[in-house]
Amino acid sequence: MTAMPGIPPDYFRRLYEAERRHWWPVGMRRIAASLLAGRLRGSLLDAGCGTGGFLAWAAGRGRFDRLCGSDLSPEAVELARQAIPEADIRVAPLHALPFEDSAFDLALLADVLQHVHEDEVEHGLRELRRVLRPGGMLLVRTNGGRRGRRARADWRLYDPVSLTEELRRGGFRVERLTHANALLSLLEREPRPPTESTCGIPVPVGAARNAFGSALLSAEARWLRRPDRRLPFGHTLFALARPEAS
């Protein structure tokens, strides 16, 4: 299969490897698990699932009776299907999810929202609201900074205010919001729009650096286990949100 425009030809193979081994996606899943304590069961939709790293992790926990995913890329979906054959994974955009109303207890939107074209953001969030059951939960992970900014129509940097407002327009009420990747954000510049040469996939690192990064994010995950805690800054934003009543 050919690569999508603007990304390297081996993008999804590199993403597949990084999602399963690199400290950053592994640490992000640990933070997600802390935020979702008690909710990792039932039916799960990973919208924009990429090559299926989160779905594979969820399948290994054995608490879900239905695992589904969607992604724009046929190549990513093919890799995800090979990795998690028990999951129902389909090629689809966020604004046209091929799943029934009120189908899921939990939906994940990880590193997707900032890339959705601004004309489709509200529609996409309302699609997630449609497929969530009453009382269901949406976990959003996106890039974050101290101030939100728009670099182009298909890339944004969120702050807590702008992310909360985006979700409100899409029919959600934010129940918890926190930054993450806090300590490393002191050493690195804020996220920038991806290019073909800087496509956003974590580059392979040695065992020592992998262990160091993993330890930092594991510490954040432990801190965030208590629902009254948050991190005040970082290059990542997490939001837990519930659908508003119609």
Secondary structure, DSSP 4 states (H G I P E B T S, - for coil): -PPPTTS-TTHHHHHHHHHHHSHHHHHHHHHHHHHTTT---EEEEEET-TTSHHHHHHHHHT-EEEEEEEES-HHHHHHHHHH-TTSEEEE--GGG--S-TT-EEEEEEES-GGGS-TTTHHHHHHHHHHHEEEEEEEEEEEEB-SS-EEEETTEEEB-HHHHHHHHHHTTEEEEEEEEESHHHHTTSPPP----SSS-SPPPP--HHHHHHHHHHHHHHHHHTTSTT---S--SEEEEEEEEPP-
